[in-house]
Amino acid sequence: MFQFDISHTRYEQMVKDMASQLNVPIVDNRFTFPEEVADGYSMYLNLPNGLQVHIFDIKFNQDWRYARHKNETEFYTLRFDELVIPDSMIITIDDEKIRETNTSRNIAYLTSSLFDWSYMGTKGSHCKGVHILFDKEFLRKYLDLSKVEDVLTTYISLRVENFTIMPLDSKFKRWMDSIYETEPSNHMYMTIITNRIMLLGERFFTLIYEKMKNPAFRVPLSQEDIDRVMRVEHILTKDIFQPAPSIQQLAKMVAISESKLKKDFKVMYGAPIYEYYQRTRMQAAQDKLLTGRFSVKEVAMELGYSNLSNFTIAFKKEFGILPSQLLATL
């Protein structure tokens, strides 16, 4: 079993310690795992705004455990994780556990240095993620969030209740993909990464703050409900250029009633199923247009719009600008 434990609060030192334990070199803040342990890499970045970031993509070739022990220096880690779990994985925060078996999870959540924290998984686990290290002062200075103390205190006190696990929707995934795909050789690399990291953090805390204002926010869905809704979101977004299944079909796929699916989906993703689907389609259309390689008509047709005017109206409703105006800015 590969096992790694830390207690300090710097990603740079963590990556260097892990590379030393594995006896592999670090090149450009990054090391590659030896094949007998895992396929993939781990890297750190110290951003110009003071944030520390850990970026990794690892498929383990043996059982493993990764743990961070609590530290008296108060800091927080915002974790955006994409997990494929062929056998089992246990996430532990202090004495509370989340056990995952034979599933995939795309989640965002917050941990604190005030608690012990660990992952333990089996061979074949695939862990891909972006972790952001910060303190309260950073939130106050850069994210301009009101009641930072209340948000952090309330959130951390809930620990691993289902409220604290936020699903990665299409917008989160787009920003994460941009981080993974941007090459360090790009002269705008640090600017792009810093921008995406700030977008991830700001959106996470804004959504949490909005959720906390809901009097019913402490009534979480069951783990089974969460898994079902996340499966539906995956079905909806895995090929956004194909027509969506009906709600009746989606409900049948995950074995719940249509009314419960609609209710639970809105609780998880903050929008009705087809509104969420439509927003995701428009975001995909925007991405294609921004490449400069497609015309408005080509994108509209790929999304299944036979009437170009309908696409134009839907696009402007989402972004407040006509697709032709977007192209004109490129």
N, C-alpha and C positions, 0 to 999 in steps of 0.2 A: 504493500500500500504506500502511495505517495502521501506524505503528511507535511504540512507547513503551518507554523504558528507565528503570529506577530503580536506585538503590543504597542509599537510606536505609531506615530501619526503622519508619516511621510511616505507617499507612494514611491518616490525615487529610491528611498532606502529599502522598501519592501521588495521592489523589483530586483535591486542589486543583491539583496540577501537570498532571494529565491534562485537567481542565476548562480550565485556562489554555491548554494546547496546542491544544485543540479550540475555544477561544474561546466557551465556553458558561458560563452562570452556575450557581452552586451554591445550591440552596435546601433548607434542612433537611438538610444533610450529603449532599445527593444532586444529581447532574446527569443530564440526558438527552442521549444522543448525537445529534449532527446526523445527519439522515437519510442524507446521502451516505456517512457512515462506518458507521453501524450503527443498528439499532432497539433501544432498551432503555436501561438506566440502570446507574449505578455509585454506591455510597454507602459511607460509613464510619460506624462507631459506636465511641465510647469508653465501654466499659461501666463501671459503678460498681466492679466488682472489679478493674479495671486492665487487662482484656483489650482488645485492639484487634480490630475485626471489619470485614471487607470483604464486602459483599453486592452481587451483581450479576446481571443477566439481560440478555444481549447477543446479538443476531443480526447478524452482520457483513454489510455490503453491499459489502465489498471485501476483498482479501487483507490479512492483518494479522500483526503480530509483537509480542509482549509479553515483555519480558525483565527479570529482576532480577539485577544483578551482585553477586558475593560481597562480604561486608562483614566487617571484623574483629570487630565487635560480635556476639557469638554470640546468636542467637535462632532460633526455629523457627516455621514456618507449617504449620498443619494445614488441609488443603484438602479440602473436600467439593464435588465437581464433577459436574454433569450435562451431558454433552457430546453434541451431535448433529453428526456429521461427514459431510456429503454428499460431500465430495471427499477431502481429506487434512488431517491435523494431525500435527505433530511436537512431542513434549514432550522437552526436553533438560535433563538434570541433569549439569553438568560436560561430560564428553565422551561420556556415555551417553545413548542416545536410545530413546524409545518412539514408533513410527510407527503411526498409526491411519488407516484408509482406509474410507470408505463404511460407517460404523457409528455406533452410539450407545454411550456408556459412562457409567455412574454409579459413581464411584469416590471413595474417600477415601485420602489419602496424606500423608506428612509430608516437608517440605523444610527445609533448614537454610541459614542465611546464610553458612555456610562454603563453599557451592558456588554456581557460576553456575547459573541456572535460566531456562528460557524456554518459551513456547508459540509456535508458528508455524502459522497455519492459512489456509485458503482462503475465498473469498467464500461466504456461505451457512452458515458454521459458527455453531452456536448454543451459547453457553456460559452456564451458569447455576450459581451457586455461592455458598458461604459459606466464607470463609477466616478463620482465627483466628491471631493473632500472639501469641506468649508466649515466656517463657524458662524455664529449669530451675526457678528458684525458685518460679514460679507453680505448676508441677506438684507440687512438694513441699508447698506451702502449701494448695492448694485441692483437689487430686485425691487426696491421701493415697495415692499409689502407692509401693510399696516398690521399691527398686532403680531409681530413676528414671534414674540415670546409666547403668546397664547397658542399660535399655530404649532410651534415646536413642542411645547409642553403637552398639549392635548394629544398630538399625533403620537409622540413617543410613549405616552402613558398607555396608549391602546396596544402598543407592541405588535403582536402578530394577529390581532383580530382581523377579520376579513376587510374591515374598513381601510386598513393600512396598506393593503395590496391593490395597486392601481394597474389595470390592464394597459398594455401598450397598444394604443389605437394607431390608425394609419398615419396620423401626423407625427407621433413620437417615432414610429418606425422609419419614416422618411428622413428625419433628422439624424437618426442613428445610422442609417445606410450611408448617408452623406459623410459621416465621420469615418466609417469603415473604408469607404471607397476613395476618399481623397488621398492622393499620393503625397508623401512627405517632400517629394521633389517639386511639387507645385509651389511657386513662389508666394502664393496666397495661403499656404497651408495653415499657419497659425491663426490667421484672420478667420478663415472658414471654420476651423475647429472651435475657436473661441465663440464665434457666433452661434454655432449649433449647440454648444454646451450651455450657453446662456438661454437659448430658446427652450431647451429641455428643462432646465431648472425653473425658469419663470413660469412655464406652463404647468409643471407639476405642482408648484406651490399655489398658484392661482386656483387650480382645480380643487386642491385640498381645502383652501380657504372658503371657496364657494360651497363645497360639500359640508363643511363644518357649520355653515349658517343654516343648513337644513335641520330642523329639530329632530328629524328621524334618523340622522346620520349614524347613530350608534346601533341601529338595528341592521346588522349585516346580513347578507345572503349566506346560505350554507356553502361549504366548500363544493358540494356537488352542483349547486346552482351556478356558482362562479365558473366551474369547469364547463358546464353546458353552454353558458352564454359566450364564453371565450371560443368554444368550438364553432358556434354560429358566426361570430365575428370573423373567424378564419375562413369559413366557407364563403362568406360574403365578399371577402377582400382578396382571396388567393388569386383570382383572375378577374380583375375589375372590368375588363373589357367584354366579359360575357354577361348575359342576362342573369339577374339574381333569381334564386329559387323563391317560390311563394312562401308566405309566413306559414301556411299549412305544411308545406314540404319541410321547411326548417324545423318546425316543432316536432314533426315526425322523426326527423334525423336524430334529434337529441332526446326524444321520448318525454316531452312535457306538453302541456296544453298550450294552445296559441295565446291565450290571455296571459298566462304566466310568463311565457317567453317574451311577450311585448313589454310586460311590466319589468321583468328582471333585466332585460337588455337596456332599457332606459335608465334604470338605477346604475348599471355598470358603466355605460358609455355616454350618458347624459343627453341622449337623443333617441327618438323612435327609430326602429330598424331601417326603414327605407330612407328616412332623412339622413341617417348616418351613412348609408350606402351611397346616396346621391352626393354627399359632401366628399366622400372618398373618390368617387368618379371624377368630380370636378378638380380635385387635387391632382389626380393622375393626368387629367387633361392639361392642367397648368404646367406640370412637370414636362410633358411632351412639347408644349409650345415654347417653353423656356430654353429648350435645346436649340431652337432655331432651325430644326431640320424638318419640321412638319407645318403644313398649312392649317388654317382653321378648319377647312373642309375635310382634310384628311383625319384630323383628330375627332371631329364630330362623327364622321362615318365609322371610325374604329369603335367609338362608344355606342354605336347603334342608332344615331340620330339620322333619320331620313330627311328631316326638315332642319336646315341650317339655322333658321331663326329661333327654333326651340332651344337648340344648343347655346346660341348666343345669349338668350334670355336667362337660361339656367346658369351660365358662367358669370354673367354680370350680377345675378342675385347672390352668388357665393362670394365674389371678390370685389364687387363694386366697380368693375372695369370691363369693357368689351374685350373679347379675345383678340380682335384686330388691333386694339389699342395696346395690348400687352406686347404683341409682336412688333409694333412700331417702336417700342422702347429698347428693343434688343440692338 
